[in-house]
Amino acid sequence: MGTITLITGGARSGKSMLALKLALPYQRKFFVATGEALDDEMTARIEFHRTTRPQDFQTVEAPVNVVAALEKLGKSADLVVLDCLTLWVSNLMQRHVSDDGPVLEEADQLASALMNAPFACIVVTDEVGSGIVPTDHAESRRFRDLLGWTNQKIATVADQVLLMVAGYPLKVK
């Protein structure tokens, strides 16, 4: 079984850059990307991540089927960077519009897949629960809650949890 590192923090806090830095010593590296280019702004973000990612990563696009993507990698990987849970939960919410159960089941399945993976995993996510409770939009509260619960599930199985603040990691676990 490989190690699991969860990196969380705010937007543009340096989470993805730290994940890539931690990946340097590994040989067979995969990047599981959950972003979908649904508009011009997201297309630009994805392109930025592609151009800043080292060439020695093989990219797997998995906006929804993350568990299957991890299981398919099997013993062909030494390390997988999963970036990010935030977009993954959002993508799952789009497919399960009014039912949180399947989203949380997927989070449980991901936690299990990470624990059983024969490779090291670095999982990137956002910390969205530190601000105010959105009072004007139920879907925003739903997203905040689902991502928070998903983050907790992954943090529970993680060997290490790092919180990024202004480009600096703080060890949480």
Disulfide bonds with the S-S distance in Angstrom:
none
